[in-house]
């Protein structure tokens, strides 16, 4: 920048330089549930295209040892609207943001409670 001439700023002329852009890699984070209370916390459960069952049974995809969970407590499945949690007839129910739900599409930051187990749903990018 040069001195002002008649109250205006005058800029020096410079040559344009090629700026090389380095390719960047976007880090992709999967959709996931983070176990924050109860069970064997802390734990992260990645979600994909296949349905995931949660319970204390050996046959559950995600086994969480808690007396408050049913053997097959809930299922999370991918739908056209996002991931949906479904109560599989559990005795203690499924609560999403402190509201009992039989079936609910999850949104980023939702709290899911299964008995004394609390999870947070995080959307991927």
Rosetta blueprint (number, residue, H / E / L):
1 X L
2 X L
3 X L
4 X E
5 X E
6 X L
7 X L
8 X E
9 X E
10 X L
11 X L
12 X L
13 X L
14 X L
15 X L
16 X L
17 X L
18 X L
19 X L
20 X L
21 X L
22 X L
23 X L
24 X L
25 X L
26 X L
27 X L
28 X L
29 X L
30 X L
31 X E
32 X E
33 X E
34 X E
35 X E
36 X E
37 X E
38 X L
39 X L
40 X L
41 X L
42 X L
43 X E
44 X E
45 X E
46 X E
47 X E
48 X L
49 X L
50 X L
51 X L
52 X E
53 X E
54 X E
55 X E
56 X L
57 X L
58 X L
59 X L
60 X L
61 X L
62 X E
63 X E
64 X L
65 X L
66 X L
67 X L
68 X L
69 X L
70 X L
71 X L
72 X L
73 X L
74 X E
75 X E
76 X E
77 X E
78 X E
79 X E
80 X L
81 X L
82 X E
83 X E
84 X E
85 X E
86 X E
87 X E
88 X L
89 X L
90 X L
91 X L
92 X L
93 X L
94 X E
95 X E
96 X E
97 X L
98 X L
99 X E
100 X E
101 X L
102 X L
103 X E
104 X E
105 X E
106 X L
107 X L
108 X L
109 X L
110 X L
111 X E
112 X E
113 X E
114 X E
115 X L
116 X L
117 X E
118 X E
119 X E
120 X E
121 X E
122 X E
123 X L
124 X L
125 X L
